Amino acid sequence: MNKLLKKIDEKGIKKKFFAEKLGIAYSYLNIKLQNPEKFSALEIRKVGEILNLTLEEINEIFLLRK
């Protein structure tokens, strides 16, 4: 499971609700979850707000790919 999907699950948020909050289609969210590099800077910011992530967590999910 990728780091973003794990955070979504940890917060108890349904993917459909998460996609709506991001302003993207559920099917498009599933594509993006397979490849987090596809998120735009604005989407990354929204993800941080929706999930209440710290800057460190955002960096771990989107920038520090291991």
C-alpha positions in Angstrom: 0.0 0.0 0.0 1.4 3.4 -0.9 2.0 6.1 1.7 -0.9 8.3 0.6 -3.4 5.5 0.6 -2.2 4.4 4.0 -2.8 8.0 5.4 -6.2 8.1 3.9 -7.1 4.8 5.5 -5.5 5.9 8.9 -7.8 9.0 8.9 -10.8 6.8 8.2 -11.7 8.7 5.0 -13.4 7.0 2.1 -11.7 7.4 -1.2 -14.9 8.6 -2.9 -15.2 11.4 -0.3 -11.5 12.2 -0.6 -11.8 12.5 -4.4 -14.8 14.8 -4.0 -12.9 17.1 -1.6 -9.9 17.2 -4.1 -12.3 18.1 -6.9 -11.4 15.1 -9.1 -13.3 12.0 -10.2 -13.0 8.9 -8.2 -11.5 7.0 -11.1 -8.9 9.6 -11.6 -8.0 9.5 -7.9 -7.3 5.8 -8.3 -5.0 6.5 -11.2 -3.1 9.1 -9.2 -2.9 6.8 -6.2 -0.9 4.4 -8.3 1.6 7.2 -9.2 1.7 10.0 -6.6 4.1 12.0 -8.7 1.1 12.8 -10.9 -0.3 15.2 -8.2 0.0 18.9 -9.0 1.3 21.3 -6.4 -2.2 22.6 -5.7 -3.5 19.0 -5.3 -0.7 18.2 -2.9 -1.7 21.3 -0.9 -5.3 20.2 -0.8 -4.3 16.7 0.2 -2.4 18.2 3.2 -5.4 20.2 4.2 -7.9 17.4 3.9 -5.7 14.9 5.8 -4.3 17.5 8.2 -0.8 16.5 7.3 2.4 18.1 8.6 5.0 19.3 6.1 7.2 16.4 7.0 4.4 13.9 6.1 3.7 15.7 2.8 7.4 15.4 2.0 7.5 11.7 2.9 4.5 11.0 0.7 5.3 13.1 -2.4 9.0 14.0 -2.4 11.0 11.3 -0.6 10.2 8.3 -2.8 11.8 5.1 -1.5 
